[in-house]
Amino acid sequence: VPTLVMTGDEDDHCLQPSIYLKKTLPAVGLAILPKTGHTLNLEEPALFNSLVADFIAQVEQGAWKVRDPRADPAQVMRTE
C-alpha cells in the first residue's frame, strides 16, 4: 500500500515511530518538515498540501513504487 509518513523535526515523540515505519513498510516515503511540530497541516499548510498532492498524483500515476531492494536497511550496512 503506498504510504506517506509526515512528521515535524520538532515532534520528538513521533520522529522515531516515523523512521520505524519508513524502515518497515515497503512502499513508504518519509517527509520530515523542518522547524515544525505535531500539527504539520496548521504550521506549514502550503508545504503539507504540496507534499500530499504530489503523493496522491504519484500514486494515481502508478509512480509510487516499493523501495528499491538496494536501499533495504539490512543490505546497506552489510560487510560481506
C-alpha positions in Angstrom: 0.0 0.0 0.0 1.5 3.4 -0.9 2.2 5.4 2.2 3.4 8.8 3.0 4.6 9.4 6.6 5.0 13.0 7.5 6.3 14.5 10.8 7.9 17.6 12.1 11.5 17.6 13.2 10.4 19.2 16.5 7.8 16.5 17.1 10.1 14.4 19.3 7.6 11.7 20.2 6.8 11.0 16.5 10.3 11.0 14.9 11.3 7.5 15.9 8.0 5.9 15.1 8.1 7.6 11.7 11.6 6.3 11.0 10.4 2.9 12.1 7.6 3.0 9.6 10.0 4.1 6.8 12.2 1.1 7.6 9.3 -1.3 7.8 6.8 -0.6 5.1 7.8 -1.4 1.5 6.1 1.5 -0.3 6.6 4.3 2.1 8.1 7.8 1.8 9.1 9.9 4.8 8.8 13.7 4.8 10.3 15.4 7.8 9.4 19.1 7.9 12.0 21.4 9.4 11.1 23.6 12.4 7.7 22.0 12.6 5.9 20.3 15.5 2.9 17.9 15.6 0.4 20.0 13.7 2.0 20.0 10.3 -1.1 21.0 8.4 -1.5 24.1 10.6 2.1 25.1 10.9 3.1 24.6 7.3 -0.1 24.3 5.3 1.3 25.1 1.9 4.2 22.6 2.2 1.9 20.0 3.7 -0.7 20.4 1.0 2.0 20.3 -1.7 3.5 17.1 -0.3 0.1 15.4 -0.1 -0.9 16.5 -3.6 2.4 15.2 -5.0 2.0 11.9 -3.2 -1.6 11.4 -4.5 -0.6 12.3 -8.0 2.3 9.8 -8.0 0.0 7.1 -6.6 -2.6 7.7 -9.2 0.0 7.6 -12.0 1.5 4.3 -10.6 4.8 6.1 -10.0 4.9 5.5 -6.2 6.9 2.2 -6.2 8.1 -0.1 -3.5 11.5 0.5 -2.0 14.5 -0.4 -4.2 16.0 -3.6 -2.6 19.4 -1.9 -2.7 18.1 0.6 -0.1 16.9 -2.1 2.3 18.5 -1.1 5.7 19.5 -4.7 6.2 21.5 -4.6 3.0 23.1 -1.2 3.2 25.4 -1.9 6.2 26.5 -5.4 5.2 30.2 -6.0 5.4 30.5 -9.0 3.1 
